[in-house]
């Protein structure tokens, strides 16, 4: 008998966040923006990823509960509400020394896609992972499997 368990990723991210913060270091996360549900300012995305400072000093109230990490932060002077599903977090590490962990990015299907729609049928509803920076219409992206997440040195 196999017992299906929930993902351990939220627990790992919260534990590393607390550990890094408790050591008076700055927690950063690497986010894969192709995962459904990610809401970040696209102007700051490089190679499909964004690196976010999630320290208490850098963000407005942060919520690590549930299936998403949510907070408010300023980008170019503009306040943005950020939503990051745990599935999209590729790494969490301390800015000062790089200590942390890399995590597997998990692709999440949009609720409309879970009804066994044929793969080649593209519906504009539910395929958007993030909005265009100009706000016209959502980008259409299909979830695709990726290799192992990479980690970049951010200075």
C-alpha positions in Angstrom: 0.0 0.0 0.0 1.4 3.3 -1.1 0.5 6.5 0.9 0.7 9.6 -1.2 2.2 12.5 0.7 2.2 16.2 0.0 5.3 18.0 -1.3 8.1 18.5 1.2 9.3 21.6 -0.7 7.4 24.2 1.3 8.8 22.8 4.5 12.3 22.8 3.2 12.0 26.4 1.9 10.6 27.6 5.2 13.3 25.8 7.2 16.1 27.3 5.0 14.4 30.8 5.2 14.3 30.6 9.0 17.8 29.2 9.3 19.3 31.9 7.0 17.4 34.7 8.7 18.3 33.4 12.2 22.0 33.7 11.3 21.5 37.4 10.4 22.0 36.7 6.7 19.9 37.7 3.7 17.7 35.0 2.1 17.5 35.0 -1.7 15.3 32.8 -3.8 15.7 31.8 -7.5 12.3 31.6 -9.2 11.5 29.9 -12.5 8.9 32.2 -14.1 7.6 29.5 -16.5 5.7 27.8 -13.7 2.0 28.5 -13.7 0.9 30.9 -11.0 4.2 33.0 -10.7 3.5 36.7 -10.6 6.6 38.8 -10.7 7.7 42.0 -12.6 8.8 40.6 -16.0 11.2 43.5 -16.6 13.6 42.0 -14.0 13.5 38.4 -15.4 16.7 37.0 -17.0 16.9 33.7 -18.8 13.4 32.7 -17.5 14.5 33.3 -13.9 14.3 36.0 -11.3 16.4 36.3 -8.1 14.4 37.8 -5.2 15.6 39.2 -1.9 13.0 37.8 0.6 14.5 39.2 3.8 12.2 40.8 6.3 14.0 44.1 5.7 13.5 44.0 1.9 9.8 43.0 1.7 6.5 44.0 3.1 4.8 41.4 5.2 5.7 38.0 3.8 3.5 34.9 3.9 5.2 31.5 3.7 1.9 29.6 4.4 0.0 27.4 2.0 1.3 26.5 -1.5 2.7 30.0 -2.3 5.1 32.5 -1.0 3.6 36.0 -1.1 4.9 39.4 -0.3 5.1 43.0 -1.5 8.3 44.6 -2.6 9.5 47.7 -4.5 10.9 47.4 -8.0 12.2 50.6 -9.5 10.3 52.5 -6.9 7.0 50.8 -7.7 5.3 48.6 -5.1 4.5 45.1 -6.6 2.6 42.2 -5.1 4.7 39.0 -5.7 3.3 35.5 -5.8 5.6 32.5 -6.0 4.3 29.0 -5.9 6.8 26.8 -4.0 6.9 24.6 -7.1 8.7 27.5 -8.9 11.5 27.9 -6.4 14.8 26.6 -7.9 17.0 27.6 -5.0 17.2 29.4 -1.6 20.5 30.7 -0.4 22.2 33.3 1.8 23.4 36.3 -0.3 26.5 36.8 1.9 28.0 33.3 1.6 25.9 31.4 -1.0 25.0 28.7 1.5 21.6 27.2 0.8 20.1 24.5 -1.4 19.0 24.0 -5.0 15.5 22.5 -5.5 13.8 20.8 -8.3 11.4 23.0 -10.2 8.0 21.3 -10.5 5.7 22.2 -13.4 2.1 22.9 -12.2 -0.8 22.6 -14.6 -3.4 25.4 -14.8 -6.8 24.4 -13.4 -8.3 24.4 -16.9 -5.6 22.1 -18.3 -6.2 19.4 -15.7 -9.3 18.3 -17.4 -7.3 16.2 -19.9 -7.3 18.6 -22.8 -5.4 17.4 -25.8 -1.8 18.6 -25.7 -1.9 20.3 -29.1 -5.1 22.3 -28.3 -4.0 25.8 -27.2 -6.5 27.7 -25.1 -5.5 31.2 -24.2 -7.3 30.8 -20.9 -5.2 29.1 -18.3 -1.9 29.1 -20.2 -0.6 32.4 -18.9 2.0 32.1 -16.2 2.7 35.8 -15.9 1.4 39.0 -17.4 3.3 41.1 -20.0 4.9 44.2 -18.5 2.7 46.4 -20.7 -0.4 44.7 -19.3 -2.0 44.1 -22.7 -2.7 40.3 -22.6 -1.2 37.3 -20.9 1.7 35.5 -22.5 0.8 32.1 -23.8 3.2 29.5 -22.6 3.0 25.7 -22.5 4.5 23.9 -19.6 7.6 22.1 -20.6 10.0 19.9 -18.7 13.4 21.4 -17.9 16.6 19.9 -16.8 18.1 20.5 -13.4 17.9 24.0 -12.2 21.0 26.1 -12.4 22.4 28.5 -9.8 24.1 31.7 -10.7 26.3 33.9 -8.6 24.6 37.2 -8.0 26.7 40.2 -7.0 
